[in-house]
Amino acid sequence: MIRINLLAGAPAPFEAKPEAAARAHTFQAQVLIVSLLLAAGVAGAFDVYWKHALSRLNDQLEAAKREAARLAAIQAENQQYQKELEEIERRINAIQALQSNRTGPVTLMATLGGTVNRTRDLYLTSVDAAGSRLMLQGASGTESAIADFLSVLKSVGAFSDVQIRQYYESDLETRVMFRFNIDCLYQRAAPGAAASTPVAASR
């Protein structure tokens, strides 16, 4: 009987050589290192990018704060100017009102002065106003002068409703004087209108 050894010529099982295993481990280590370096590089790049973006945003925030402060200062300055403008306008209005009120008495006194000057032996001691009504107090050497003064007042267009409220005799040293109280309505002429000229009473 013939026996054949079938395993005699079969190659031995493959066994990894130590050099190849070492090269494989080295390659894996290199891949890992490269991966870590890439990851670190990417992380570093993102870190730089975000730091730069954050710095830019901080700069924009500071610029916005400065602009807000500038605008607030401008607004406060504008409000101060507005207050000063309103104060100036109030002063102008007050001056205009005083000017208007001053013009009325000046015209009134000029008219009264002309009226008194056209009446002989008579003078006024006080002139008071209550609204548009005037209270005149004065003195005269004769009763006829008081009557003339009443006639002159009535003839002037600026005066109406002329009423004598009281007159009485008052001795002044050696001269006899007559005191009187008269009231009337006064209508101030419109601006630009010609003032009425008092007309002397006939005697």
C-alpha positions as CSV (number, residue, x, y, z in Angstrom):
1,M,0.0,0.0,0.0
2,I,1.4,3.3,-1.0
3,R,0.9,6.3,1.2
4,I,1.1,9.8,-0.1
5,N,1.9,12.7,2.1
6,L,-0.3,15.5,0.8
7,L,1.0,18.0,3.3
8,A,4.6,17.6,2.4
9,G,4.8,20.1,-0.3
10,A,2.2,22.7,1.1
11,P,3.5,26.1,2.0
12,A,3.6,27.1,5.6
13,P,0.8,29.4,6.9
14,F,1.5,33.2,6.4
15,E,3.0,34.9,9.3
16,A,3.3,38.8,9.4
17,K,6.8,39.9,9.6
18,P,7.8,42.2,12.4
19,E,9.0,44.9,10.0
20,A,5.6,45.1,8.3
21,A,3.8,45.4,11.6
22,A,6.1,48.1,12.7
23,R,5.5,50.0,9.5
24,A,1.7,49.6,9.9
25,H,1.8,51.0,13.4
26,T,4.0,53.9,12.3
27,F,1.6,54.7,9.5
28,Q,-1.3,54.7,11.8
29,A,0.5,56.9,14.3
30,Q,1.4,59.3,11.5
31,V,-2.2,59.4,10.3
32,L,-3.3,60.1,13.9
33,I,-0.7,62.8,14.3
34,V,-1.7,64.4,11.0
35,S,-5.4,64.2,12.0
36,L,-4.6,65.8,15.3
37,L,-2.5,68.5,13.7
38,L,-5.3,69.2,11.2
39,A,-7.9,69.4,14.0
40,A,-5.6,71.7,16.0
41,G,-5.1,73.8,12.9
42,V,-8.8,74.1,12.2
43,A,-9.5,74.8,15.9
44,G,-6.7,77.4,15.9
45,A,-8.1,79.0,12.7
46,F,-11.6,79.1,14.1
47,D,-10.2,80.6,17.3
48,V,-8.4,83.3,15.4
49,Y,-11.5,84.0,13.3
50,W,-13.8,84.3,16.3
51,K,-11.3,86.4,18.2
52,H,-11.0,88.7,15.2
53,A,-14.9,88.8,14.8
54,L,-15.3,89.5,18.5
55,S,-12.7,92.2,18.4
56,R,-14.4,93.8,15.4
57,L,-17.8,93.6,17.1
58,N,-16.3,95.2,20.2
59,D,-14.9,98.0,18.1
60,Q,-18.3,98.5,16.5
61,L,-19.9,98.5,19.9
62,E,-17.5,101.2,21.2
63,A,-18.0,103.2,18.0
64,A,-21.8,103.0,18.5
65,K,-21.4,104.1,22.1
66,R,-19.3,107.0,21.1
67,E,-21.8,108.0,18.4
68,A,-24.7,107.6,20.9
69,A,-22.9,109.9,23.3
70,R,-22.2,112.4,20.6
71,L,-25.8,112.4,19.5
72,A,-26.9,112.7,23.1
73,A,-24.7,115.7,23.5
74,I,-26.0,117.3,20.3
75,Q,-29.6,116.6,21.5
76,A,-28.8,118.2,24.9
77,E,-27.2,121.2,23.1
78,N,-30.3,121.5,20.8
79,Q,-32.6,121.4,23.8
80,Q,-30.5,124.1,25.5
81,Y,-30.7,126.2,22.3
82,Q,-34.4,125.6,22.1
83,K,-34.8,126.8,25.7
84,E,-32.7,129.9,25.0
85,L,-34.8,130.5,21.8
86,E,-38.0,130.3,23.8
87,E,-36.6,132.6,26.5
88,I,-35.6,135.1,23.8
89,E,-39.1,134.9,22.2
90,R,-40.7,135.5,25.6
91,R,-38.5,138.5,26.1
92,I,-39.4,139.8,22.7
93,N,-43.1,139.3,23.4
94,A,-42.7,141.1,26.7
95,I,-40.9,144.0,25.2
96,Q,-43.5,144.2,22.4
97,A,-46.3,144.2,25.1
98,L,-44.5,146.8,27.1
99,Q,-44.0,148.9,23.9
100,S,-47.7,148.5,23.1
101,N,-48.8,149.4,26.6
102,R,-46.4,152.3,26.6
103,T,-47.8,153.7,23.4
104,G,-51.3,153.8,24.8
105,P,-50.5,156.0,27.9
106,V,-48.2,158.2,25.8
107,T,-51.0,158.8,23.3
108,L,-53.5,159.3,26.2
109,M,-51.3,161.8,28.0
110,A,-50.6,163.7,24.8
111,T,-54.4,163.9,24.1
112,L,-55.2,164.9,27.7
113,G,-52.3,167.4,27.7
114,G,-53.6,169.1,24.6
115,T,-57.1,169.2,26.1
116,V,-56.0,170.7,29.3
117,N,-53.8,173.3,27.5
118,R,-56.8,174.5,25.6
119,T,-58.7,175.2,28.9
120,R,-57.6,178.2,30.8
121,D,-56.9,178.2,34.5
122,L,-57.2,174.4,35.0
123,Y,-54.9,171.6,35.7
124,L,-55.1,167.9,36.5
125,T,-53.7,166.4,39.7
126,S,-54.1,162.7,38.9
127,V,-55.2,160.3,36.1
128,D,-56.2,156.8,37.0
129,A,-57.5,154.0,34.7
130,A,-59.9,151.2,35.4
131,G,-60.1,149.2,32.2
132,S,-61.0,151.7,29.5
133,R,-62.6,154.2,31.9
134,L,-60.5,157.1,33.2
135,M,-60.8,158.9,36.5
136,L,-59.6,162.5,36.3
137,Q,-58.9,164.7,39.3
138,G,-57.9,168.3,39.1
139,A,-58.4,171.9,40.2
140,S,-59.5,175.2,38.6
141,G,-59.7,178.8,39.5
142,T,-63.3,179.1,38.2
143,E,-66.3,177.0,37.7
144,S,-66.5,178.1,34.1
145,A,-63.1,176.5,33.4
146,I,-64.4,173.2,34.6
147,A,-67.4,173.5,32.3
148,D,-65.1,174.4,29.4
149,F,-62.9,171.4,30.1
150,L,-66.0,169.1,30.1
151,S,-67.0,170.6,26.7
152,V,-63.5,170.0,25.3
153,L,-63.4,166.4,26.5
154,K,-66.8,165.7,24.9
155,S,-65.6,167.3,21.6
156,V,-62.6,165.0,21.3
157,G,-63.3,161.7,19.6
158,A,-61.1,159.7,22.0
159,F,-63.4,160.4,25.0
160,S,-67.0,159.5,25.5
161,D,-69.6,159.3,28.3
162,V,-67.9,162.2,30.1
163,Q,-69.4,162.6,33.6
164,I,-68.5,165.0,36.4
165,R,-68.9,163.2,39.7
166,Q,-67.9,165.9,42.1
167,Y,-66.6,169.4,42.4
168,Y,-66.2,171.6,45.4
169,E,-64.6,174.8,46.6
170,S,-61.3,174.5,48.3
171,D,-59.4,177.5,49.6
172,L,-55.7,177.5,48.7
173,E,-53.9,180.2,50.7
174,T,-55.6,183.4,49.6
175,R,-57.0,182.0,46.4
176,V,-60.3,180.2,46.0
177,M,-59.9,176.9,44.0
178,F,-62.5,174.4,42.8
179,R,-61.6,170.7,43.0
180,F,-63.3,168.3,40.6
181,N,-63.6,164.6,39.8
182,I,-64.5,163.5,36.3
183,D,-64.6,160.1,34.7
184,C,-65.0,159.1,31.0
185,L,-64.4,156.3,28.5
186,Y,-61.2,156.4,26.5
187,Q,-60.8,154.7,23.2
188,R,-57.3,154.5,22.0
189,A,-56.8,155.2,18.3
190,A,-55.8,152.3,16.1
191,P,-52.0,152.1,15.2
192,G,-51.3,154.4,12.3
193,A,-54.5,156.4,12.7
194,A,-54.2,160.1,13.1
195,A,-54.8,161.4,16.6
196,S,-57.8,163.5,17.2
197,T,-57.0,167.2,17.7
198,P,-58.8,168.7,20.7
199,V,-61.0,171.6,19.9
200,A,-61.2,174.5,22.2
201,A,-64.5,175.1,23.8
202,S,-66.3,178.3,22.9
203,R,-66.6,180.9,25.6
